[in-house]
Amino acid sequence: MPNKNDLFVSDFDGTLLNEMHVVSDETIEAIHALRESGVSFMPASGRDYLAIQQVLKPVGETMKCIAMNGGGYFNNNGEAIITYKLPKEKTLEIYNIVSKYDVVMDFYL
């Protein structure tokens, strides 16, 4: 039996979203069913807060989320509750290593 402290966290791409990269009606129903049973739902994604909320618009409400690959925890109003920031020196060190490869890098400042 769920209690008010239960939390269900789900990844976004490849898990919560379908092959069209949208939330299906079935998933929306599941999210509402979780909440009705007393379980909180929280998406987790590499996306930023606004991008997460945009994709979740069909659910009908804004929600707390873990964004930027765990770099931040945001409340329903988009306020950062917890953020994890790398020091500038560490960021430059990572950049110097990764820039040697043919990859796309995203930086959140």
NUSEZA-582406 format. One record per residue: chain; y, x, z of N, C-alpha, C in turn. Coordinates in nm, 3 decimals. Layout:
<sites>
{site A {Y X Z} {Y X Z} {Y X Z}}
...
</sites>
This chain:
<sites>
{site A {-0.118 0.085 0.000} {0.000 0.000 0.000} {0.124 0.089 0.000}}
{site A {0.213 0.071 -0.096} {0.334 0.154 -0.101} {0.427 0.129 0.016}}
{site A {0.503 0.232 0.054} {0.606 0.211 0.154} {0.740 0.257 0.099}}
{site A {0.847 0.233 0.172} {0.981 0.258 0.121} {1.010 0.405 0.095}}
{site A {0.924 0.496 0.141} {0.946 0.639 0.118} {0.869 0.692 -0.002}}
{site A {0.792 0.608 -0.068} {0.714 0.654 -0.184} {0.806 0.680 -0.302}}
{site A {0.775 0.786 -0.375} {0.854 0.825 -0.490} {0.761 0.863 -0.604}}
{site A {0.790 0.811 -0.722} {0.716 0.844 -0.844} {0.812 0.919 -0.935}}
{site A {0.778 1.045 -0.966} {0.861 1.128 -1.054} {0.785 1.149 -1.183}}
{site A {0.854 1.133 -1.295} {0.789 1.151 -1.424} {0.871 1.241 -1.515}}
{site A {0.801 1.328 -1.585} {0.861 1.407 -1.692} {0.909 1.311 -1.800}}
{site A {0.993 1.359 -1.888} {1.054 1.278 -1.991} {0.982 1.291 -2.124}}
{site A {1.017 1.394 -2.198} {0.962 1.414 -2.331} {0.813 1.443 -2.326}}
{site A {0.739 1.371 -2.408} {0.595 1.390 -2.412} {0.520 1.316 -2.303}}
{site A {0.591 1.252 -2.212} {0.527 1.179 -2.102} {0.584 1.038 -2.094}}
{site A {0.710 1.027 -2.054} {0.774 0.897 -2.034} {0.817 0.833 -2.166}}
{site A {0.857 0.917 -2.261} {0.905 0.865 -2.389} {0.792 0.860 -2.491}}
{site A {0.801 0.765 -2.582} {0.698 0.753 -2.686} {0.727 0.849 -2.801}}
{site A {0.649 0.839 -2.908} {0.662 0.930 -3.022} {0.797 0.917 -3.093}}
{site A {0.867 0.807 -3.070} {1.001 0.786 -3.128} {1.111 0.838 -3.034}}
{site A {1.069 0.898 -2.922} {1.160 0.953 -2.820} {1.244 0.845 -2.752}}
{site A {1.185 0.727 -2.736} {1.250 0.618 -2.664} {1.155 0.564 -2.557}}
{site A {1.211 0.492 -2.462} {1.133 0.430 -2.357} {1.075 0.300 -2.413}}
{site A {0.944 0.287 -2.411} {0.880 0.167 -2.464} {0.898 0.049 -2.368}}
{site A {0.878 -0.072 -2.420} {0.885 -0.192 -2.336} {0.782 -0.184 -2.225}}
{site A {0.665 -0.131 -2.255} {0.559 -0.118 -2.155} {0.603 -0.025 -2.041}}
{site A {0.669 0.083 -2.076} {0.717 0.178 -1.974} {0.828 0.114 -1.891}}
{site A {0.917 0.039 -1.955} {1.023 -0.030 -1.881} {0.962 -0.127 -1.780}}
{site A {0.861 -0.201 -1.822} {0.792 -0.293 -1.731} {0.728 -0.218 -1.616}}
{site A {0.668 -0.103 -1.644} {0.603 -0.023 -1.540} {0.706 0.028 -1.438}}
{site A {0.822 0.072 -1.486} {0.928 0.119 -1.396} {0.974 0.005 -1.306}}
{site A {0.994 -0.113 -1.363} {1.037 -0.229 -1.283} {0.928 -0.269 -1.184}}
{site A {0.802 -0.261 -1.226} {0.691 -0.296 -1.136} {0.684 -0.198 -1.019}}
{site A {0.705 -0.070 -1.046} {0.708 0.029 -0.937} {0.815 -0.007 -0.836}}
{site A {0.934 -0.032 -0.886} {1.046 -0.062 -0.797} {1.024 -0.191 -0.718}}
{site A {0.967 -0.291 -0.785} {0.940 -0.418 -0.716} {0.836 -0.401 -0.605}}
{site A {0.746 -0.303 -0.623} {0.645 -0.279 -0.520} {0.695 -0.188 -0.409}}
{site A {0.822 -0.143 -0.420} {0.881 -0.060 -0.315} {0.877 0.089 -0.343}}
{site A {0.829 0.128 -0.460} {0.821 0.270 -0.496} {0.945 0.308 -0.577}}
{site A {1.012 0.413 -0.536} {1.128 0.463 -0.611} {1.078 0.537 -0.734}}
{site A {1.155 0.528 -0.841} {1.122 0.599 -0.965} {1.233 0.697 -0.997}}
{site A {1.194 0.820 -1.035} {1.292 0.921 -1.071} {1.243 0.999 -1.192}}
{site A {1.322 1.003 -1.300} {1.286 1.085 -1.415} {1.323 1.231 -1.390}}
{site A {1.249 1.320 -1.453} {1.277 1.463 -1.448} {1.277 1.515 -1.591}}
{site A {1.375 1.598 -1.623} {1.388 1.641 -1.762} {1.464 1.773 -1.773}}
{site A {1.449 1.835 -1.887} {1.532 1.950 -1.919} {1.669 1.907 -1.965}}
{site A {1.686 1.779 -1.992} {1.814 1.725 -2.038} {1.914 1.719 -1.923}}
{site A {2.042 1.701 -1.957} {2.142 1.686 -1.852} {2.147 1.539 -1.807}}
{site A {2.224 1.514 -1.702} {2.230 1.379 -1.643} {2.266 1.272 -1.744}}
{site A {2.373 1.296 -1.821} {2.419 1.194 -1.915} {2.316 1.165 -2.024}}
{site A {2.248 1.267 -2.072} {2.145 1.246 -2.174} {2.028 1.165 -2.118}}
{site A {1.992 1.190 -1.995} {1.884 1.113 -1.931} {1.924 0.967 -1.920}}
{site A {2.045 0.941 -1.871} {2.090 0.803 -1.854} {2.099 0.730 -1.988}}
{site A {2.140 0.800 -2.091} {2.151 0.740 -2.225} {2.014 0.690 -2.271}}
{site A {1.913 0.773 -2.256} {1.779 0.735 -2.299} {1.724 0.621 -2.213}}
{site A {1.764 0.616 -2.087} {1.712 0.514 -1.995} {1.794 0.385 -1.995}}
{site A {1.894 0.374 -2.080} {1.975 0.252 -2.088} {1.890 0.125 -2.098}}
{site A {1.783 0.123 -2.179} {1.703 0.001 -2.190} {1.639 -0.044 -2.058}}
{site A {1.629 0.046 -1.961} {1.573 0.008 -1.831} {1.671 -0.085 -1.758}}
{site A {1.800 -0.071 -1.787} {1.898 -0.163 -1.732} {1.970 -0.115 -1.608}}
{site A {1.953 0.010 -1.570} {2.022 0.061 -1.453} {2.027 0.213 -1.457}}
{site A {2.129 0.270 -1.395} {2.132 0.415 -1.382} {2.042 0.453 -1.266}}
{site A {1.994 0.575 -1.268} {1.903 0.614 -1.161} {1.919 0.761 -1.126}}
{site A {1.877 0.792 -1.005} {1.874 0.930 -0.962} {1.781 1.006 -1.056}}
{site A {1.807 1.135 -1.073} {1.720 1.211 -1.161} {1.724 1.360 -1.128}}
{site A {1.621 1.426 -1.173} {1.615 1.572 -1.169} {1.644 1.615 -1.312}}
{site A {1.748 1.694 -1.330} {1.793 1.729 -1.465} {1.794 1.880 -1.485}}
{site A {1.817 1.920 -1.608} {1.834 2.060 -1.647} {1.718 2.147 -1.599}}
{site A {1.594 2.097 -1.622} {1.474 2.172 -1.584} {1.472 2.209 -1.436}}
{site A {1.515 2.116 -1.352} {1.516 2.139 -1.208} {1.643 2.204 -1.159}}
{site A {1.740 2.226 -1.247} {1.865 2.290 -1.207} {1.956 2.201 -1.126}}
{site A {1.928 2.071 -1.124} {2.013 1.982 -1.047} {1.946 1.850 -1.014}}
{site A {1.983 1.796 -0.900} {1.939 1.663 -0.856} {2.066 1.578 -0.849}}
{site A {2.067 1.465 -0.920} {2.185 1.381 -0.931} {2.160 1.242 -0.876}}
{site A {2.263 1.184 -0.813} {2.250 1.047 -0.763} {2.279 0.948 -0.876}}
{site A {2.277 0.821 -0.843} {2.296 0.715 -0.942} {2.432 0.721 -1.010}}
{site A {2.531 0.781 -0.945} {2.666 0.790 -1.000} {2.690 0.919 -1.078}}
{site A {2.588 0.999 -1.094} {2.603 1.123 -1.169} {2.658 1.238 -1.088}}
{site A {2.667 1.220 -0.957} {2.715 1.328 -0.871} {2.601 1.423 -0.839}}
{site A {2.626 1.553 -0.851} {2.525 1.652 -0.820} {2.505 1.658 -0.668}}
{site A {2.384 1.629 -0.624} {2.350 1.634 -0.482} {2.301 1.775 -0.448}}
{site A {2.219 1.829 -0.534} {2.167 1.965 -0.518} {2.174 2.033 -0.654}}
{site A {2.223 2.155 -0.657} {2.219 2.233 -0.780} {2.168 2.374 -0.747}}
{site A {2.099 2.430 -0.843} {2.047 2.565 -0.829} {2.113 2.649 -0.938}}
{site A {2.196 2.742 -0.895} {2.271 2.823 -0.990} {2.226 2.968 -0.981}}
{site A {2.207 3.027 -1.097} {2.175 3.169 -1.101} {2.304 3.249 -1.092}}
{site A {2.300 3.362 -1.023} {2.418 3.449 -1.023} {2.446 3.499 -1.164}}
{site A {2.572 3.528 -1.193} {2.614 3.573 -1.325} {2.532 3.695 -1.370}}
{site A {2.508 3.788 -1.282} {2.433 3.908 -1.318} {2.291 3.875 -1.363}}
{site A {2.226 3.784 -1.293} {2.090 3.744 -1.327} {2.088 3.670 -1.460}}
{site A {2.188 3.586 -1.482} {2.200 3.513 -1.608} {2.215 3.609 -1.726}}
{site A {2.299 3.709 -1.711} {2.318 3.809 -1.816} {2.191 3.890 -1.840}}
{site A {2.120 3.920 -1.734} {1.992 3.992 -1.747} {1.891 3.910 -1.827}}
{site A {1.881 3.783 -1.796} {1.790 3.694 -1.869} {1.833 3.683 -2.015}}
{site A {1.963 3.666 -2.036} {2.015 3.656 -2.173} {1.980 3.781 -2.254}}
{site A {1.998 3.898 -2.196} {1.969 4.023 -2.267} {1.822 4.036 -2.303}}
{site A {1.735 3.985 -2.221} {1.591 3.989 -2.251} {1.557 3.888 -2.360}}
{site A {1.600 3.763 -2.341} {1.563 3.654 -2.431} {1.627 3.668 -2.569}}
{site A {1.747 3.726 -2.575} {1.817 3.736 -2.703} {1.746 3.828 -2.804}}
{site A {1.648 3.902 -2.760} {1.570 3.987 -2.850} {1.470 3.907 -2.932}}
{site A {1.451 3.780 -2.897} {1.351 3.696 -2.961} {1.418 3.582 -3.038}}
{site A {1.346 3.529 -3.133} {1.398 3.420 -3.215} {1.372 3.286 -3.144}}
{site A {1.453 3.259 -3.043} {1.439 3.136 -2.965} {1.576 3.071 -2.946}}
{site A {1.574 2.944 -2.914} {1.697 2.872 -2.883} {1.720 2.877 -2.733}}
{site A {1.843 2.911 -2.695} {1.876 2.916 -2.553} {1.980 2.809 -2.522}}
{site A {1.963 2.742 -2.409} {2.061 2.646 -2.361} {2.114 2.695 -2.227}}
{site A {2.244 2.695 -2.212} {2.305 2.733 -2.087} {2.387 2.616 -2.036}}
{site A {2.373 2.585 -1.909} {2.452 2.479 -1.845} {2.551 2.547 -1.754}}
{site A {2.679 2.524 -1.778} {2.783 2.588 -1.699} {2.863 2.485 -1.624}}
</sites>
